Amino acid sequence: MNMLNQLLEYLSPKVVRNTTPDRLVENRPQVLKPTHEIYKDTKKEWRWRITARNGDIIAASCEGYKNKVDAEKNLRYITNLRIGQ
């Protein structure tokens, strides 16, 4: 599976069954959300990355941003992309 397909699969909502024996939540679906991080690099610039459940980084910003807000906007744009639709 190429990186783009892996990213799209990871970003699309997944539904899993809760394995808790409590009857009230036993069949309630949970949505697995992507793990993302916004951090400062060694040049003191803001960057973002998306990490898969297995710990692999599947997407990262190509450039550093002077303002954290700009990194957040770019991450929001990337996570809302729907390629091929």
C-alpha positions as CSV (number, residue, x, y, z in Angstrom):
1,M,0.0,0.0,0.0
2,N,1.5,3.3,-1.0
3,M,1.9,6.2,1.5
4,L,-1.1,8.2,0.2
5,N,-3.5,5.3,0.4
6,Q,-2.2,4.5,3.9
7,L,-2.7,8.1,5.0
8,L,-6.2,8.2,3.5
9,E,-7.1,4.9,5.2
10,Y,-5.8,6.1,8.5
11,L,-7.6,9.4,8.3
12,S,-11.0,7.9,7.4
13,P,-13.2,7.2,10.4
14,K,-13.0,3.6,11.6
15,V,-15.7,2.0,13.7
16,V,-14.7,-0.7,16.3
17,R,-16.7,-2.5,18.9
18,N,-16.0,-1.8,22.5
19,T,-15.0,-5.0,24.3
20,T,-16.0,-3.8,27.7
21,P,-18.3,-6.3,29.4
22,D,-20.6,-3.5,30.6
23,R,-23.9,-4.0,28.7
24,L,-24.5,-0.2,28.4
25,V,-21.4,0.3,26.2
26,E,-20.8,-3.1,24.8
27,N,-22.1,-2.4,21.3
28,R,-21.5,1.3,21.2
29,P,-19.2,2.1,18.2
30,Q,-16.1,4.1,18.9
31,V,-14.3,6.3,16.2
32,L,-10.6,5.9,16.0
33,K,-9.1,9.3,15.5
34,P,-5.7,10.0,13.9
35,T,-2.9,10.8,16.3
36,H,-1.3,14.1,15.4
37,E,1.3,16.3,17.0
38,I,2.4,19.9,16.6
39,Y,5.9,20.5,17.9
40,K,8.9,22.9,17.6
41,D,11.9,21.6,15.6
42,T,15.6,22.3,16.3
43,K,15.3,25.6,14.3
44,K,12.5,26.7,16.7
45,E,9.9,26.4,13.9
46,W,6.5,24.8,14.3
47,R,5.9,21.5,12.5
48,W,3.2,18.8,12.5
49,R,3.1,15.0,12.0
50,I,0.5,12.3,11.9
51,T,1.4,8.9,13.5
52,A,-0.3,5.6,12.7
53,R,-1.5,3.3,15.5
54,N,1.7,1.2,15.1
55,G,3.9,4.3,15.8
56,D,5.0,4.9,12.1
57,I,4.9,8.5,11.0
58,I,2.7,8.5,7.9
59,A,2.6,12.2,7.2
60,A,4.6,15.3,8.2
61,S,4.9,18.9,7.4
62,C,7.4,19.7,4.6
63,E,8.3,23.0,6.1
64,G,8.6,24.8,9.4
65,Y,6.2,27.6,10.4
66,K,7.1,30.7,12.4
67,N,3.6,30.7,14.0
68,K,1.9,27.7,15.6
69,V,-1.4,28.9,14.2
70,D,0.0,28.4,10.6
71,A,1.1,24.9,11.4
72,E,-2.4,24.1,12.8
73,K,-4.1,25.5,9.8
74,N,-1.9,23.4,7.4
75,L,-2.6,20.3,9.5
76,R,-6.4,21.0,9.4
77,Y,-6.2,21.5,5.7
78,I,-4.3,18.2,5.2
79,T,-6.7,16.2,7.4
80,N,-9.7,17.5,5.6
81,L,-8.4,16.6,2.1
82,R,-10.5,14.1,0.2
83,I,-8.4,13.0,-2.8
84,G,-10.4,11.4,-5.6
85,Q,-13.8,12.6,-4.6
